[in-house]
């Protein structure tokens, strides 16, 4: 009778969780469960069912609130699941590079439920659809992983990450192409080749291989990289990231230029630079672009943006520090003029009046 009573209420709990929010389900079960059945439960069972103490019920209620919020955010995605998905590696993997590893033998008699997308360490993992971040964590098999809720009630699983996108958080809305993390080999992939494990879930696991039929085009890739640059608030870090992108993805930017796709101002100037020097570390760096005109108070343009980035990076005085707080705007205002005058004074360029003429341009270019 004890076993039958337990089974009855475990089944009741299961159905109540399906029909009611998490906390309401527990209160329903607690209010209807006979005291004799409660007394017969061991402490572990009581804790498992959320009936051991009010704290457990409250914790479940909080979790239910989180689940409800996540559910509402996911519902807002709308639409049907996409039949043709974009490969969730922004750059470097083409459709012909994919190998269907679904069902391959794994340790302990398991079979592989997903596809392994081979890519160099640090390759950019991005969302192939609009999505909501459902779960971020680490565990033995998958290492660093991310789950996202996607249109059509699907959930995508990204595993073996080397790291996560800065600021990524559960509940965050993602647009197609937004950064999730970086390819690695964490978890049970440690010591092996770097890759992304990718699975689609909806009432069980599904093989994504047949649906991965597209790649991000050049415009998509540039927009995604541009978005990452704009999210970096610290100017030296933004400059260092731009230099990394130009070095690593120069072919993408050149294709974009050929297709007349607009590049970020900083990338454009770096692409046109005759010399680029990067100091190691996250807080310092120098760039030596080739300016094609003199600049003065009132000028605007991408070359003004790069001049401001340069002045912020060199940080030769108070005006440069103030400019860092303002950010590179592309407008040559009084603050930029004062910061340039500080640089000229520190470099012993006369007159130090905040005018970018041939002498200052040559000094910046030669470093």
Secondary structure as GFF3:
##gff-version 3
##sequence-region A 1 367
A	DSSP	alpha_helix	2	19	.	.	.	ID=ss1
A	DSSP	alpha_helix	22	32	.	.	.	ID=ss2
A	DSSP	alpha_helix	35	40	.	.	.	ID=ss3
A	DSSP	alpha_helix	43	48	.	.	.	ID=ss4
A	DSSP	alpha_helix	54	75	.	.	.	ID=ss5
A	DSSP	beta_strand	85	86	.	.	.	ID=ss6
A	DSSP	three_ten_helix	95	97	.	.	.	ID=ss7
A	DSSP	three_ten_helix	107	109	.	.	.	ID=ss8
A	DSSP	beta_strand	115	118	.	.	.	ID=ss9
A	DSSP	beta_strand	124	126	.	.	.	ID=ss10
A	DSSP	beta_strand	131	139	.	.	.	ID=ss11
A	DSSP	beta_strand	143	150	.	.	.	ID=ss12
A	DSSP	three_ten_helix	151	153	.	.	.	ID=ss13
A	DSSP	beta_strand	154	164	.	.	.	ID=ss14
A	DSSP	beta_strand	173	174	.	.	.	ID=ss15
A	DSSP	beta_strand	179	183	.	.	.	ID=ss16
A	DSSP	three_ten_helix	187	189	.	.	.	ID=ss17
A	DSSP	beta_strand	195	201	.	.	.	ID=ss18
A	DSSP	beta_strand	205	206	.	.	.	ID=ss19
A	DSSP	three_ten_helix	209	211	.	.	.	ID=ss20
A	DSSP	beta_strand	212	214	.	.	.	ID=ss21
A	DSSP	alpha_helix	218	230	.	.	.	ID=ss22
A	DSSP	alpha_helix	235	258	.	.	.	ID=ss23
A	DSSP	alpha_helix	265	272	.	.	.	ID=ss24
A	DSSP	beta_strand	275	277	.	.	.	ID=ss25
A	DSSP	beta_strand	286	288	.	.	.	ID=ss26
A	DSSP	alpha_helix	302	314	.	.	.	ID=ss27
A	DSSP	alpha_helix	318	326	.	.	.	ID=ss28
A	DSSP	alpha_helix	334	346	.	.	.	ID=ss29
A	DSSP	alpha_helix	358	366	.	.	.	ID=ss30
###
